[in-house]
Amino acid sequence: MRKIIGISLAVALLTSCSGVSAPGDSKEKVAEVAKNLLNGLPGSNNEIIIVKIDDTNQARPQTGIEDADVVYIEQVEGGATRIAALYSAKYPEIVGPVRSARISDMEIFAQYGKFGFAYSGAQRKLISVIEAANLFNMSAERFGYYEPYFRDESRYAPVNLYLHPNILLEKAHAKDIYFEKATKSGWVFGPIGTSEKDGKKIKNGRKVLGVDFSWPAVKYGADWDKVSKKWLIRQNGEPKMAKSGSQLAADTLVLQLVAITDSEYGDKNGGVTPHVESIGTGNALIFRNGKVFDAIWSRPTATDTTTWKDAAGVDIPFATGQTWIALVDQERQPKVIEPEIPSDTATATTK
């Protein structure tokens, strides 16, 4: 009996000294996986580069958009649209075609800190505003339209200017310039379902097939794809394709309804540059996992990140992956494409 007790004590001492968990001890520490704050996927939060990209028919198919963490669509002169692609997790080899900056860019993207801003150029009146903004001006004008920028000789100007983001970083670092890394985002990531706040159950979303939304000169749309589990993007009635051959798609699609008014700026053709009001609060629609969620967006100041909550003040979680944010005029309501009600169900309802 004494031998058995002695052996048991020895085993216990060895276990405690070696740090080995005793049988039945399930409290093992699991190392947390680092995730990118902007796409929610495992990975690093690298320096932020935002690239302005042409969105006309002549610019398509575009290059590098599918690798962005966040894609913005904003209105420019004549009711056309322009894209801003935000990169942090990884940088594609090539992005473009690169186009010029607009007055709304400084306000929209101030929430991302002192990022690297890549664009072709800007009207003289706007340059001083860009220089005063909290960003690193990395325009093609600064580099004389040479490396890290280059012209694609198979295209005609102005839709033939492209960027090598990695070379842009090398050029910046050589001058001891380091762009700010992602340290926060206004959205959260997580599963959807029924959430609870103050003891109340909150219904999260309704199933939809897709959505149509537009600007004065451009029509966009997105359709839920059950196979890829993404929202496939359409532009002017056609699939919006990448140069790589794949259709551009969003894991989360946000339609942020904003006020769009005339600014004091304009283009060389006499067109008035619109101003997108991205500070304040308003309504939004968030599409993810085949559902749409009614949301309220809020951004008190330029340096605050935009938050996305439901009527009860609960964050509406985004799906991990690429997010598209379309800044749509609040006067142009999107058309949500609802599933058709089966004829037998409709008949039963009307009885």
GUROLO-258880 format. One record per residue (C-alpha): residue number from 1; residue in one letter; z, y, x. Coordinates in steps of 0.5 Angstrom, whole numbers, plus 2048, in hexadecimal, padded with zeros to 3 digits. Example, Ala and Ser with C-alpha at 12.3 -4.5 7.8 and 13.67 -1.06 7.14 Angstrom:
{lumdren = 1	loke = a	up = 810	north = 7F7	east = 819}
{lumdren = 2	loke = s	up = 80E	north = 7FE	east = 81B}
//
This chain:
{lumdren = 1	loke = m	up = 800	north = 800	east = 800}
{lumdren = 2	loke = r	up = 802	north = 805	east = 806}
{lumdren = 3	loke = k	up = 7FB	north = 803	east = 809}
{lumdren = 4	loke = i	up = 7F7	north = 805	east = 803}
{lumdren = 5	loke = i	up = 7FB	north = 80C	east = 802}
{lumdren = 6	loke = g	up = 7FA	north = 80D	east = 809}
{lumdren = 7	loke = i	up = 7F2	north = 80C	east = 809}
{lumdren = 8	loke = s	up = 7F2	north = 810	east = 803}
{lumdren = 9	loke = l	up = 7F6	north = 816	east = 806}
{lumdren = 10	loke = a	up = 7F1	north = 816	east = 80C}
{lumdren = 11	loke = v	up = 7EB	north = 816	east = 808}
{lumdren = 12	loke = a	up = 7ED	north = 81C	east = 804}
{lumdren = 13	loke = l	up = 7EF	north = 820	east = 80A}
{lumdren = 14	loke = l	up = 7E8	north = 81E	east = 80D}
{lumdren = 15	loke = t	up = 7E5	north = 820	east = 807}
{lumdren = 16	loke = s	up = 7E8	north = 827	east = 807}
{lumdren = 17	loke = c	up = 7E7	north = 828	east = 80E}
{lumdren = 18	loke = s	up = 7E0	north = 827	east = 80E}
{lumdren = 19	loke = g	up = 7DE	north = 82B	east = 808}
{lumdren = 20	loke = v	up = 7DB	north = 825	east = 804}
{lumdren = 21	loke = s	up = 7DC	north = 826	east = 7FD}
{lumdren = 22	loke = a	up = 7E0	north = 820	east = 7FA}
{lumdren = 23	loke = p	up = 7DD	north = 81B	east = 7F5}
{lumdren = 24	loke = g	up = 7DC	north = 81F	east = 7EE}
{lumdren = 25	loke = d	up = 7DC	north = 826	east = 7F1}
{lumdren = 26	loke = s	up = 7D6	north = 829	east = 7EE}
{lumdren = 27	loke = k	up = 7D7	north = 830	east = 7F0}
{lumdren = 28	loke = e	up = 7D2	north = 830	east = 7F5}
{lumdren = 29	loke = k	up = 7D0	north = 837	east = 7F7}
{lumdren = 30	loke = v	up = 7C8	north = 838	east = 7F6}
{lumdren = 31	loke = a	up = 7C5	north = 83D	east = 7FB}
{lumdren = 32	loke = e	up = 7C1	north = 843	east = 7F6}
{lumdren = 33	loke = v	up = 7BA	north = 843	east = 7F7}
{lumdren = 34	loke = a	up = 7B8	north = 84A	east = 7F9}
{lumdren = 35	loke = k	up = 7B3	north = 84D	east = 7F3}
{lumdren = 36	loke = n	up = 7AE	north = 853	east = 7F3}
{lumdren = 37	loke = l	up = 7B1	north = 858	east = 7EE}
{lumdren = 38	loke = l	up = 7AA	north = 85A	east = 7EC}
{lumdren = 39	loke = n	up = 7A8	north = 853	east = 7EA}
{lumdren = 40	loke = g	up = 7AE	north = 84F	east = 7E9}
{lumdren = 41	loke = l	up = 7AB	north = 84A	east = 7EE}
{lumdren = 42	loke = p	up = 7AE	north = 847	east = 7F4}
{lumdren = 43	loke = g	up = 7AC	north = 84B	east = 7FA}
{lumdren = 44	loke = s	up = 7AD	north = 851	east = 7FE}
{lumdren = 45	loke = n	up = 7AE	north = 859	east = 7FC}
{lumdren = 46	loke = n	up = 7A9	north = 85C	east = 800}
{lumdren = 47	loke = e	up = 7A7	north = 863	east = 801}
{lumdren = 48	loke = i	up = 7A3	north = 866	east = 7FB}
{lumdren = 49	loke = i	up = 79C	north = 868	east = 7FB}
{lumdren = 50	loke = i	up = 799	north = 86B	east = 7F5}
{lumdren = 51	loke = v	up = 791	north = 86B	east = 7F5}
{lumdren = 52	loke = k	up = 78D	north = 86F	east = 7F0}
{lumdren = 53	loke = i	up = 787	north = 86B	east = 7ED}
{lumdren = 54	loke = d	up = 781	north = 86D	east = 7EA}
{lumdren = 55	loke = d	up = 780	north = 86A	east = 7E3}
{lumdren = 56	loke = t	up = 779	north = 86B	east = 7E0}
{lumdren = 57	loke = n	up = 774	north = 866	east = 7DF}
{lumdren = 58	loke = q	up = 771	north = 868	east = 7E6}
{lumdren = 59	loke = a	up = 777	north = 866	east = 7E9}
{lumdren = 60	loke = r	up = 777	north = 85F	east = 7E6}
{lumdren = 61	loke = p	up = 779	north = 85A	east = 7E9}
{lumdren = 62	loke = q	up = 77F	north = 85D	east = 7EC}
{lumdren = 63	loke = t	up = 782	north = 85A	east = 7F2}
{lumdren = 64	loke = g	up = 78A	north = 858	east = 7F4}
{lumdren = 65	loke = i	up = 78C	north = 85A	east = 7ED}
{lumdren = 66	loke = e	up = 78E	north = 853	east = 7EC}
{lumdren = 67	loke = d	up = 793	north = 853	east = 7F2}
{lumdren = 68	loke = a	up = 797	north = 859	east = 7EF}
{lumdren = 69	loke = d	up = 79E	north = 859	east = 7ED}
{lumdren = 70	loke = v	up = 79D	north = 85E	east = 7E8}
{lumdren = 71	loke = v	up = 797	north = 861	east = 7E5}
{lumdren = 72	loke = y	up = 797	north = 868	east = 7E1}
{lumdren = 73	loke = i	up = 791	north = 86A	east = 7DD}
{lumdren = 74	loke = e	up = 791	north = 872	east = 7DC}
{lumdren = 75	loke = q	up = 78C	north = 877	east = 7D8}
{lumdren = 76	loke = v	up = 788	north = 87C	east = 7DC}
{lumdren = 77	loke = e	up = 782	north = 881	east = 7DB}
{lumdren = 78	loke = g	up = 77E	north = 87F	east = 7D5}
{lumdren = 79	loke = g	up = 782	north = 87A	east = 7D2}
{lumdren = 80	loke = a	up = 781	north = 875	east = 7D7}
{lumdren = 81	loke = t	up = 786	north = 871	east = 7DB}
{lumdren = 82	loke = r	up = 788	north = 870	east = 7E2}
{lumdren = 83	loke = i	up = 78C	north = 86A	east = 7E5}
{lumdren = 84	loke = a	up = 792	north = 86B	east = 7EA}
{lumdren = 85	loke = a	up = 794	north = 864	east = 7ED}
{lumdren = 86	loke = l	up = 79B	north = 863	east = 7F0}
{lumdren = 87	loke = y	up = 79C	north = 85F	east = 7F6}
{lumdren = 88	loke = s	up = 7A3	north = 85C	east = 7F9}
{lumdren = 89	loke = a	up = 7A3	north = 855	east = 7F9}
{lumdren = 90	loke = k	up = 79D	north = 854	east = 7FD}
{lumdren = 91	loke = y	up = 797	north = 858	east = 7FF}
{lumdren = 92	loke = p	up = 78F	north = 855	east = 7FD}
{lumdren = 93	loke = e	up = 78A	north = 856	east = 803}
{lumdren = 94	loke = i	up = 786	north = 85B	east = 7FF}
{lumdren = 95	loke = v	up = 787	north = 860	east = 7F9}
{lumdren = 96	loke = g	up = 783	north = 864	east = 7F5}
{lumdren = 97	loke = p	up = 77E	north = 868	east = 7F4}
{lumdren = 98	loke = v	up = 783	north = 86D	east = 7F6}
{lumdren = 99	loke = r	up = 783	north = 874	east = 7F2}
{lumdren = 100	loke = s	up = 786	north = 87A	east = 7F1}
{lumdren = 101	loke = a	up = 78D	north = 87C	east = 7EF}
{lumdren = 102	loke = r	up = 78F	north = 880	east = 7E9}
{lumdren = 103	loke = i	up = 795	north = 885	east = 7E7}
{lumdren = 104	loke = s	up = 799	north = 87F	east = 7E3}
{lumdren = 105	loke = d	up = 799	north = 87B	east = 7E9}
{lumdren = 106	loke = m	up = 79F	north = 87F	east = 7EC}
{lumdren = 107	loke = e	up = 7A3	north = 87E	east = 7E6}
{lumdren = 108	loke = i	up = 7A2	north = 877	east = 7E4}
{lumdren = 109	loke = f	up = 7A3	north = 874	east = 7EB}
{lumdren = 110	loke = a	up = 7A9	north = 878	east = 7ED}
{lumdren = 111	loke = q	up = 7AD	north = 873	east = 7EA}
{lumdren = 112	loke = y	up = 7AB	north = 86E	east = 7F0}
{lumdren = 113	loke = g	up = 7AE	north = 872	east = 7F6}
{lumdren = 114	loke = k	up = 7AA	north = 875	east = 7FC}
{lumdren = 115	loke = f	up = 7A4	north = 870	east = 7FB}
{lumdren = 116	loke = g	up = 79E	north = 870	east = 7FF}
{lumdren = 117	loke = f	up = 798	north = 873	east = 7FB}
{lumdren = 118	loke = a	up = 791	north = 871	east = 7FC}
{lumdren = 119	loke = y	up = 78C	north = 875	east = 7F9}
{lumdren = 120	loke = s	up = 785	north = 878	east = 7FA}
{lumdren = 121	loke = g	up = 786	north = 87F	east = 7FA}
{lumdren = 122	loke = a	up = 788	north = 885	east = 7F5}
{lumdren = 123	loke = q	up = 786	north = 88B	east = 7F3}
{lumdren = 124	loke = r	up = 789	north = 891	east = 7F7}
{lumdren = 125	loke = k	up = 78D	north = 894	east = 7F2}
{lumdren = 126	loke = l	up = 791	north = 88D	east = 7F1}
{lumdren = 127	loke = i	up = 792	north = 88C	east = 7F9}
{lumdren = 128	loke = s	up = 798	north = 890	east = 7FA}
{lumdren = 129	loke = v	up = 79B	north = 88D	east = 7F4}
{lumdren = 130	loke = i	up = 79A	north = 886	east = 7F7}
{lumdren = 131	loke = e	up = 79D	north = 889	east = 7FE}
{lumdren = 132	loke = a	up = 7A3	north = 88B	east = 7FA}
{lumdren = 133	loke = a	up = 7A4	north = 885	east = 7F7}
{lumdren = 134	loke = n	up = 7A9	north = 87F	east = 7F9}
{lumdren = 135	loke = l	up = 7A4	north = 87A	east = 7FC}
{lumdren = 136	loke = f	up = 7A0	north = 879	east = 802}
{lumdren = 137	loke = n	up = 799	north = 87C	east = 801}
{lumdren = 138	loke = m	up = 794	north = 876	east = 804}
{lumdren = 139	loke = s	up = 78D	north = 879	east = 801}
{lumdren = 140	loke = a	up = 787	north = 877	east = 804}
{lumdren = 141	loke = e	up = 786	north = 87F	east = 805}
{lumdren = 142	loke = r	up = 78C	north = 87E	east = 80A}
{lumdren = 143	loke = f	up = 788	north = 878	east = 80E}
{lumdren = 144	loke = g	up = 781	north = 87C	east = 80E}
{lumdren = 145	loke = y	up = 77F	north = 876	east = 809}
{lumdren = 146	loke = y	up = 77F	north = 871	east = 80F}
{lumdren = 147	loke = e	up = 784	north = 86B	east = 810}
{lumdren = 148	loke = p	up = 788	north = 869	east = 80C}
{lumdren = 149	loke = y	up = 783	north = 86B	east = 807}
{lumdren = 150	loke = f	up = 77C	north = 869	east = 807}
{lumdren = 151	loke = r	up = 775	north = 86A	east = 803}
{lumdren = 152	loke = d	up = 772	north = 864	east = 800}
{lumdren = 153	loke = e	up = 76B	north = 865	east = 802}
{lumdren = 154	loke = s	up = 768	north = 860	east = 7FC}
{lumdren = 155	loke = r	up = 76B	north = 866	east = 7F7}
{lumdren = 156	loke = y	up = 76A	north = 86D	east = 7F6}
{lumdren = 157	loke = a	up = 76F	north = 873	east = 7F6}
{lumdren = 158	loke = p	up = 774	north = 874	east = 7F3}
{lumdren = 159	loke = v	up = 775	north = 86D	east = 7F2}
{lumdren = 160	loke = n	up = 774	north = 86A	east = 7F9}
{lumdren = 161	loke = l	up = 77B	north = 86C	east = 7FC}
{lumdren = 162	loke = y	up = 780	north = 867	east = 7FE}
{lumdren = 163	loke = l	up = 786	north = 866	east = 801}
{lumdren = 164	loke = h	up = 78A	north = 861	east = 806}
{lumdren = 165	loke = p	up = 791	north = 861	east = 804}
{lumdren = 166	loke = n	up = 794	north = 85E	east = 80A}
{lumdren = 167	loke = i	up = 790	north = 862	east = 80F}
{lumdren = 168	loke = l	up = 793	north = 868	east = 80B}
{lumdren = 169	loke = l	up = 79A	north = 865	east = 80C}
{lumdren = 170	loke = e	up = 798	north = 865	east = 814}
{lumdren = 171	loke = k	up = 795	north = 86C	east = 814}
{lumdren = 172	loke = a	up = 79B	north = 86E	east = 811}
{lumdren = 173	loke = h	up = 7A0	north = 86B	east = 815}
{lumdren = 174	loke = a	up = 79D	north = 86D	east = 81B}
{lumdren = 175	loke = k	up = 79F	north = 874	east = 819}
{lumdren = 176	loke = d	up = 7A6	north = 872	east = 818}
{lumdren = 177	loke = i	up = 7A4	north = 872	east = 810}
{lumdren = 178	loke = y	up = 7A8	north = 86D	east = 80C}
{lumdren = 179	loke = f	up = 7A7	north = 86D	east = 804}
{lumdren = 180	loke = e	up = 7AD	north = 86C	east = 800}
{lumdren = 181	loke = k	up = 7AE	north = 865	east = 7FE}
{lumdren = 182	loke = a	up = 7B0	north = 862	east = 7F6}
{lumdren = 183	loke = t	up = 7B7	north = 863	east = 7F5}
{lumdren = 184	loke = k	up = 7B7	north = 863	east = 7EE}
{lumdren = 185	loke = s	up = 7B3	north = 863	east = 7E8}
{lumdren = 186	loke = g	up = 7B4	north = 865	east = 7E0}
{lumdren = 187	loke = w	up = 7B3	north = 85E	east = 7DE}
{lumdren = 188	loke = v	up = 7B6	north = 858	east = 7DE}
{lumdren = 189	loke = f	up = 7B3	north = 851	east = 7DE}
{lumdren = 190	loke = g	up = 7B6	north = 84B	east = 7DA}
{lumdren = 191	loke = p	up = 7B4	north = 846	east = 7D4}
{lumdren = 192	loke = i	up = 7B3	north = 848	east = 7CD}
{lumdren = 193	loke = g	up = 7B6	north = 846	east = 7C7}
{lumdren = 194	loke = t	up = 7BC	north = 848	east = 7C3}
{lumdren = 195	loke = s	up = 7C1	north = 84D	east = 7C6}
{lumdren = 196	loke = e	up = 7C7	north = 850	east = 7C4}
{lumdren = 197	loke = k	up = 7CA	north = 857	east = 7C4}
{lumdren = 198	loke = d	up = 7D1	north = 858	east = 7C1}
{lumdren = 199	loke = g	up = 7D1	north = 852	east = 7BD}
{lumdren = 200	loke = k	up = 7CA	north = 853	east = 7BA}
{lumdren = 201	loke = k	up = 7C5	north = 84E	east = 7BB}
{lumdren = 202	loke = i	up = 7BE	north = 852	east = 7BD}
{lumdren = 203	loke = k	up = 7B8	north = 84F	east = 7BC}
{lumdren = 204	loke = n	up = 7B3	north = 84F	east = 7C2}
{lumdren = 205	loke = g	up = 7AC	north = 850	east = 7C0}
{lumdren = 206	loke = r	up = 7A6	north = 84D	east = 7BC}
{lumdren = 207	loke = k	up = 7A0	north = 849	east = 7BD}
{lumdren = 208	loke = v	up = 79A	north = 84C	east = 7BE}
{lumdren = 209	loke = l	up = 793	north = 84B	east = 7C0}
{lumdren = 210	loke = g	up = 791	north = 851	east = 7C4}
{lumdren = 211	loke = v	up = 791	north = 858	east = 7C4}
{lumdren = 212	loke = d	up = 78B	north = 85E	east = 7C4}
{lumdren = 213	loke = f	up = 78D	north = 865	east = 7C7}
{lumdren = 214	loke = s	up = 789	north = 86B	east = 7C9}
{lumdren = 215	loke = w	up = 787	north = 871	east = 7CC}
{lumdren = 216	loke = p	up = 782	north = 876	east = 7CA}
{lumdren = 217	loke = a	up = 77D	north = 873	east = 7CE}
{lumdren = 218	loke = v	up = 77F	north = 86C	east = 7D0}
{lumdren = 219	loke = k	up = 781	north = 866	east = 7CC}
{lumdren = 220	loke = y	up = 786	north = 861	east = 7CE}
{lumdren = 221	loke = g	up = 789	north = 85B	east = 7CC}
{lumdren = 222	loke = a	up = 78D	north = 855	east = 7CD}
{lumdren = 223	loke = d	up = 78D	north = 84E	east = 7CB}
{lumdren = 224	loke = w	up = 793	north = 848	east = 7CB}
{lumdren = 225	loke = d	up = 790	north = 842	east = 7CF}
{lumdren = 226	loke = k	up = 794	north = 83C	east = 7CE}
{lumdren = 227	loke = v	up = 792	north = 838	east = 7D4}
{lumdren = 228	loke = s	up = 793	north = 83E	east = 7D9}
{lumdren = 229	loke = k	up = 799	north = 841	east = 7D5}
{lumdren = 230	loke = k	up = 796	north = 848	east = 7D7}
{lumdren = 231	loke = w	up = 793	north = 84D	east = 7D3}
{lumdren = 232	loke = l	up = 78C	north = 84D	east = 7D5}
{lumdren = 233	loke = i	up = 789	north = 855	east = 7D6}
{lumdren = 234	loke = r	up = 783	north = 857	east = 7D2}
{lumdren = 235	loke = q	up = 77F	north = 85E	east = 7D3}
{lumdren = 236	loke = n	up = 77A	north = 861	east = 7CF}
{lumdren = 237	loke = g	up = 779	north = 85A	east = 7CB}
{lumdren = 238	loke = e	up = 778	north = 856	east = 7D2}
{lumdren = 239	loke = p	up = 77D	north = 852	east = 7D6}
{lumdren = 240	loke = k	up = 780	north = 856	east = 7DC}
{lumdren = 241	loke = m	up = 77E	north = 852	east = 7E2}
{lumdren = 242	loke = a	up = 780	north = 853	east = 7E9}
{lumdren = 243	loke = k	up = 77C	north = 853	east = 7EF}
{lumdren = 244	loke = s	up = 77F	north = 84C	east = 7F0}
{lumdren = 245	loke = g	up = 77C	north = 849	east = 7EA}
{lumdren = 246	loke = s	up = 782	north = 848	east = 7E6}
{lumdren = 247	loke = q	up = 784	north = 84C	east = 7E0}
{lumdren = 248	loke = l	up = 789	north = 851	east = 7E1}
{lumdren = 249	loke = a	up = 78F	north = 84F	east = 7DD}
{lumdren = 250	loke = a	up = 796	north = 852	east = 7DC}
{lumdren = 251	loke = d	up = 79D	north = 84E	east = 7DB}
{lumdren = 252	loke = t	up = 7A0	north = 854	east = 7D8}
{lumdren = 253	loke = l	up = 79C	north = 859	east = 7D4}
{lumdren = 254	loke = v	up = 79F	north = 860	east = 7D2}
{lumdren = 255	loke = l	up = 79C	north = 865	east = 7CE}
{lumdren = 256	loke = q	up = 7A0	north = 86B	east = 7CF}
{lumdren = 257	loke = l	up = 79F	north = 870	east = 7CA}
{lumdren = 258	loke = v	up = 79F	north = 877	east = 7CD}
{lumdren = 259	loke = a	up = 79D	north = 87E	east = 7CC}
{lumdren = 260	loke = i	up = 796	north = 880	east = 7CF}
{lumdren = 261	loke = t	up = 794	north = 888	east = 7CF}
{lumdren = 262	loke = d	up = 790	north = 88C	east = 7D3}
{lumdren = 263	loke = s	up = 792	north = 88E	east = 7DA}
{lumdren = 264	loke = e	up = 790	north = 894	east = 7DE}
{lumdren = 265	loke = y	up = 78C	north = 890	east = 7E3}
{lumdren = 266	loke = g	up = 785	north = 88E	east = 7E2}
{lumdren = 267	loke = d	up = 77F	north = 88A	east = 7E6}
{lumdren = 268	loke = k	up = 779	north = 88D	east = 7E9}
{lumdren = 269	loke = n	up = 775	north = 88C	east = 7E3}
{lumdren = 270	loke = g	up = 779	north = 890	east = 7DF}
{lumdren = 271	loke = g	up = 77D	north = 88A	east = 7DB}
{lumdren = 272	loke = v	up = 784	north = 88C	east = 7DA}
{lumdren = 273	loke = t	up = 789	north = 887	east = 7DD}
{lumdren = 274	loke = p	up = 78E	north = 884	east = 7D8}
{lumdren = 275	loke = h	up = 796	north = 884	east = 7D9}
{lumdren = 276	loke = v	up = 79A	north = 87E	east = 7D8}
{lumdren = 277	loke = e	up = 7A1	north = 87F	east = 7D6}
{lumdren = 278	loke = s	up = 7A5	north = 879	east = 7D9}
{lumdren = 279	loke = i	up = 7AB	north = 87D	east = 7D9}
{lumdren = 280	loke = g	up = 7B0	north = 87C	east = 7D2}
{lumdren = 281	loke = t	up = 7B0	north = 877	east = 7CD}
{lumdren = 282	loke = g	up = 7AB	north = 874	east = 7C8}
{lumdren = 283	loke = n	up = 7A9	north = 86D	east = 7C5}
{lumdren = 284	loke = a	up = 7A5	north = 867	east = 7C9}
{lumdren = 285	loke = l	up = 7A3	north = 860	east = 7C7}
{lumdren = 286	loke = i	up = 7A4	north = 85B	east = 7CC}
{lumdren = 287	loke = f	up = 7A0	north = 855	east = 7CC}
{lumdren = 288	loke = r	up = 7A2	north = 84E	east = 7D0}
{lumdren = 289	loke = n	up = 7A2	north = 847	east = 7CF}
{lumdren = 290	loke = g	up = 79E	north = 848	east = 7C8}
{lumdren = 291	loke = k	up = 7A2	north = 84C	east = 7C5}
{lumdren = 292	loke = v	up = 7A3	north = 854	east = 7C4}
{lumdren = 293	loke = f	up = 7A9	north = 858	east = 7C4}
{lumdren = 294	loke = d	up = 7AB	north = 85F	east = 7C1}
{lumdren = 295	loke = a	up = 7AE	north = 863	east = 7C7}
{lumdren = 296	loke = i	up = 7B0	north = 86A	east = 7C8}
{lumdren = 297	loke = w	up = 7AF	north = 86C	east = 7CF}
{lumdren = 298	loke = s	up = 7B3	north = 872	east = 7D3}
{lumdren = 299	loke = r	up = 7B3	north = 875	east = 7D9}
{lumdren = 300	loke = p	up = 7B8	north = 87C	east = 7D9}
{lumdren = 301	loke = t	up = 7B5	north = 87E	east = 7E0}
{lumdren = 302	loke = a	up = 7AF	north = 87D	east = 7E5}
{lumdren = 303	loke = t	up = 7B4	north = 879	east = 7EA}
{lumdren = 304	loke = d	up = 7B6	north = 875	east = 7E4}
{lumdren = 305	loke = t	up = 7B3	north = 86E	east = 7E3}
{lumdren = 306	loke = t	up = 7B0	north = 86D	east = 7DC}
{lumdren = 307	loke = t	up = 7B4	north = 868	east = 7D8}
{lumdren = 308	loke = w	up = 7B2	north = 864	east = 7D2}
{lumdren = 309	loke = k	up = 7B7	north = 862	east = 7CD}
{lumdren = 310	loke = d	up = 7B7	north = 860	east = 7C5}
{lumdren = 311	loke = a	up = 7BA	north = 864	east = 7C0}
{lumdren = 312	loke = a	up = 7C1	north = 861	east = 7C1}
{lumdren = 313	loke = g	up = 7C1	north = 864	east = 7C8}
{lumdren = 314	loke = v	up = 7BF	north = 85D	east = 7CB}
{lumdren = 315	loke = d	up = 7BB	north = 85C	east = 7D1}
{lumdren = 316	loke = i	up = 7B4	north = 858	east = 7CF}
{lumdren = 317	loke = p	up = 7B3	north = 854	east = 7D5}
{lumdren = 318	loke = f	up = 7AC	north = 853	east = 7D8}
{lumdren = 319	loke = a	up = 7A9	north = 84D	east = 7DA}
{lumdren = 320	loke = t	up = 7A9	north = 84C	east = 7E2}
{lumdren = 321	loke = g	up = 7A2	north = 84D	east = 7E5}
{lumdren = 322	loke = q	up = 79D	north = 853	east = 7E4}
{lumdren = 323	loke = t	up = 79F	north = 859	east = 7E0}
{lumdren = 324	loke = w	up = 799	north = 85D	east = 7DD}
{lumdren = 325	loke = i	up = 79C	north = 864	east = 7DA}
{lumdren = 326	loke = a	up = 797	north = 868	east = 7D6}
{lumdren = 327	loke = l	up = 798	north = 86F	east = 7D4}
{lumdren = 328	loke = v	up = 795	north = 870	east = 7CD}
{lumdren = 329	loke = d	up = 795	north = 876	east = 7C9}
{lumdren = 330	loke = q	up = 79A	north = 876	east = 7C4}
{lumdren = 331	loke = e	up = 795	north = 878	east = 7BF}
{lumdren = 332	loke = r	up = 791	north = 872	east = 7C0}
{lumdren = 333	loke = q	up = 795	north = 86C	east = 7BD}
{lumdren = 334	loke = p	up = 793	north = 866	east = 7C0}
{lumdren = 335	loke = k	up = 791	north = 860	east = 7BC}
{lumdren = 336	loke = v	up = 795	north = 85A	east = 7BC}
{lumdren = 337	loke = i	up = 791	north = 853	east = 7BB}
{lumdren = 338	loke = e	up = 795	north = 84F	east = 7B6}
{lumdren = 339	loke = p	up = 794	north = 848	east = 7B5}
{lumdren = 340	loke = e	up = 790	north = 846	east = 7AF}
{lumdren = 341	loke = i	up = 795	north = 843	east = 7A9}
{lumdren = 342	loke = p	up = 792	north = 83C	east = 7A7}
{lumdren = 343	loke = s	up = 78F	north = 83D	east = 7A0}
{lumdren = 344	loke = d	up = 794	north = 838	east = 79D}
{lumdren = 345	loke = t	up = 79A	north = 83C	east = 79F}
{lumdren = 346	loke = a	up = 797	north = 842	east = 79D}
{lumdren = 347	loke = t	up = 796	north = 83F	east = 796}
{lumdren = 348	loke = a	up = 79D	north = 83C	east = 796}
{lumdren = 349	loke = t	up = 79F	north = 843	east = 797}
{lumdren = 350	loke = t	up = 79B	north = 847	east = 792}
{lumdren = 351	loke = k	up = 79E	north = 842	east = 78C}
//
